[in-house]
Amino acid sequence: MKKIASQNMITVLTLCLVYYAAYILLLEDNCLHVSISDILAKTHHLELREHLIVLGLLPIYIASVIFGSTIFALHLASWVRKFLCRPMNE
């Protein structure tokens, strides 16, 4: 039972860390210029049609960042789990 709890704890901690990183990327301005405010600031000089296309694709961008970070976190958690459980089994 302890092993299952520790494996689930690794998954939860990894998800929290990766979600926090995605939160920072989406909401705070940084050197990567991938935040929502940076994207909206770059669309102000576009034509109306292009501006509306970018605004329409923005929810898809946000969803792909969130779901991509979930997939990455689960993959990373399984890697960490394998890395930590290997010494315990030997």
C-alpha positions in Angstrom: 0.0 0.0 0.0 2.9 2.4 0.8 4.3 1.8 -2.7 1.1 2.7 -4.4 0.7 5.9 -2.3 4.3 7.0 -3.0 3.8 6.4 -6.8 0.6 8.4 -6.7 2.3 11.1 -4.8 5.0 11.3 -7.4 2.4 11.7 -10.1 0.5 14.4 -8.2 3.7 16.4 -7.4 4.8 16.2 -11.1 1.4 17.3 -12.3 1.5 20.2 -9.9 4.9 21.3 -10.9 4.2 21.1 -14.7 0.8 22.9 -14.3 2.5 25.7 -12.4 5.0 26.0 -15.2 2.2 26.1 -17.8 0.4 28.7 -15.6 3.6 30.9 -15.6 4.0 30.5 -19.3 0.4 31.5 -20.1 -0.2 34.3 -17.6 3.1 36.0 -16.9 5.2 37.9 -19.4 8.6 36.3 -20.0 11.4 36.1 -22.5 9.6 33.4 -24.6 6.7 35.7 -25.5 4.1 32.9 -25.3 1.8 34.4 -22.7 -1.8 35.3 -23.5 -1.1 39.1 -23.1 1.9 38.9 -25.5 -0.2 37.2 -28.1 -3.0 39.7 -27.8 -0.5 42.6 -27.9 0.9 41.3 -31.1 -2.5 41.1 -32.7 -3.4 44.8 -32.3 -1.6 45.7 -35.5 -3.2 43.0 -37.6 -6.2 43.5 -39.9 -9.7 42.7 -38.5 -10.0 39.3 -40.1 -6.5 38.2 -38.9 -7.2 39.6 -35.5 -10.4 37.5 -35.2 -8.6 34.4 -36.5 -6.0 34.8 -33.7 -8.7 35.4 -31.1 -10.6 32.3 -32.4 -7.5 30.1 -32.2 -6.5 31.4 -28.7 -8.7 28.9 -26.8 -7.2 26.1 -28.9 -3.7 27.3 -28.0 -4.6 27.4 -24.3 -6.2 24.0 -24.3 -3.2 22.5 -26.2 -0.8 24.0 -23.6 -2.8 22.6 -20.7 -3.3 19.1 -22.2 0.2 19.0 -23.5 1.6 19.8 -20.1 -0.6 17.0 -18.7 0.8 14.5 -21.1 4.3 15.7 -20.4 3.7 15.5 -16.6 2.4 11.9 -16.8 5.3 10.8 -19.0 7.8 12.5 -16.6 6.1 10.9 -13.6 6.4 7.5 -15.1 10.0 8.1 -15.8 10.7 9.3 -12.3 8.8 6.3 -10.9 10.9 3.9 -12.9 14.1 5.7 -11.9 13.2 5.6 -8.2 11.7 2.1 -8.1 14.7 0.5 -9.8 17.0 0.7 -6.8 14.3 -0.5 -4.5 13.8 -3.7 -6.6 17.5 -4.6 -6.8 
